[in-house]
Amino acid sequence: MESNHLTYLEDSLPSYWYYDEDFFKKEVANIWGNHWIYVCHKSRIEENRAFVTIKVANQNILVLRDSEGFLKAYFNTCRHRGSILCDQETGIVDSKLLRCPYHQWAYSVDTGGLISVASFSKNPEGFDKSKFSLFKVAVEEWRGFIFINLNENALWNPDEIFQRPPYAFNNFPVEDMVCGHVWEKIIDSNWKSFWENFNECLHCPNIHPELTDLVPMFSNRIINPKDLPTWIEKTKDSDPKYSGGLRSGAETWSNDGSAQDCQISTLTEEDFLKGHVYASSWPSMFLGGYADHVRAVRVTPVSSEKVKITAEWLFEKDTINNKNYDITNVVSFACTVMEQDAYACELNQKGLHSIPYRNGVLMPEEYVIKSFHDWLRTEMGEKA
């Protein structure tokens, strides 16, 4: 069998791509300004006029349900003199009018059109309210996951937004699951470093001892059992160190490996045997699927050297309502892993400013990072 491993010397990205402010501005325009960005699961804004806000670098976006429950998205900016409209991360608009907290300009929740201004004087000559609607943002929903595109005219094709296709989630009822917990963290690292860390396991044995114990294959510093010349097909009796999956007796990503008798009802024995599955949508989201839950992780840049990670844990409604199910058993395990990843990313960021360091080199196991780098270079108009 042909290995996935890289066989030629491959340079990593130039160091300045991880801290230079001018380059970061180009990234925001070329990548974050043109690609679909994950916002949240629909269960977080189910009610009419419910909203969330999301920051992508210095762009603040408002995503909400209108008065009939349809999704709308706008730049979170009043057309008067630029004040922010909603200064909260989540909430419910108390009427059909979205009112600026500064000068009280009011906009329709349903259309984004300007309804009224606060001035008692006659409007200036030539002032046309229809020309001062909120700036629209494209918004779409895929299987309960909400995405936006800062380019209002962006084409939506769900078959093209995932670089790591979500086929493994076909049996997960993600549309009907609900968010049971949200975790956020700002990491002192460039956003690309987080993706690089996610796409390799060379760091796993020393950074993630708990995870490596749960997923023995990671002790080999690989992300796919087929990366091993000695790999074997996954069965109930196979050694997970060489076939993938979770350690013997473990059912899910949790502190004790237990799914607490709350396995997702639509999954098959084959799904359970895999232990964990993933999908990725660059630049902003990956999904992790487990026996009793799904974890959606959003990646958004704050600045050239800061990234915000937002994780949502999704459960079936019966699991959420089960008084015997301890959500913290699941949440705290993944938080431990993500805190360790944050530490690793910050370690990496601290070394990138070294004067003689220009770029690094990829090891054979880092073939997904090579794909990520090729994608980045293409998006930035650079030669791969």
Secondary structure as UniProt FT lines:
FT   STRAND          10..11
FT   HELIX           15..18
FT   HELIX           21..27
FT   HELIX           28..32
FT   TURN            33..34
FT   STRAND          37..41
FT   HELIX           42..45
FT   TURN            48..49
FT   STRAND          50..56
FT   TURN            57..58
FT   STRAND          59..65
FT   TURN            67..68
FT   STRAND          71..75
FT   TURN            79..81
FT   STRAND          90..92
FT   STRAND          97..99
FT   TURN            101..103
FT   STRAND          106..108
FT   TURN            109..111
FT   STRAND          114..116
FT   TURN            125..126
FT   HELIX           129..131
FT   STRAND          138..142
FT   TURN            143..144
FT   STRAND          145..149
FT   TURN            152..153
FT   TURN            158..160
FT   HELIX           167..169
FT   TURN            170..171
FT   HELIX           174..176
FT   STRAND          178..187
FT   HELIX           191..198
FT   TURN            202..203
FT   HELIX           204..207
FT   HELIX           209..214
FT   HELIX           216..220
FT   HELIX           225..227
FT   TURN            229..230
FT   TURN            236..237
FT   HELIX           240..243
FT   TURN            248..249
FT   TURN            260..261
FT   TURN            265..266
FT   HELIX           269..274
FT   STRAND          277..281
FT   TURN            282..284
FT   STRAND          285..289
FT   STRAND          294..303
FT   TURN            304..305
FT   STRAND          306..315
FT   HELIX           317..320
FT   TURN            323..324
FT   HELIX           327..351
FT   TURN            352..353
FT   TURN            355..356
FT   STRAND          361..362
FT   TURN            364..365
FT   HELIX           367..379
FT   TURN            380..381
//
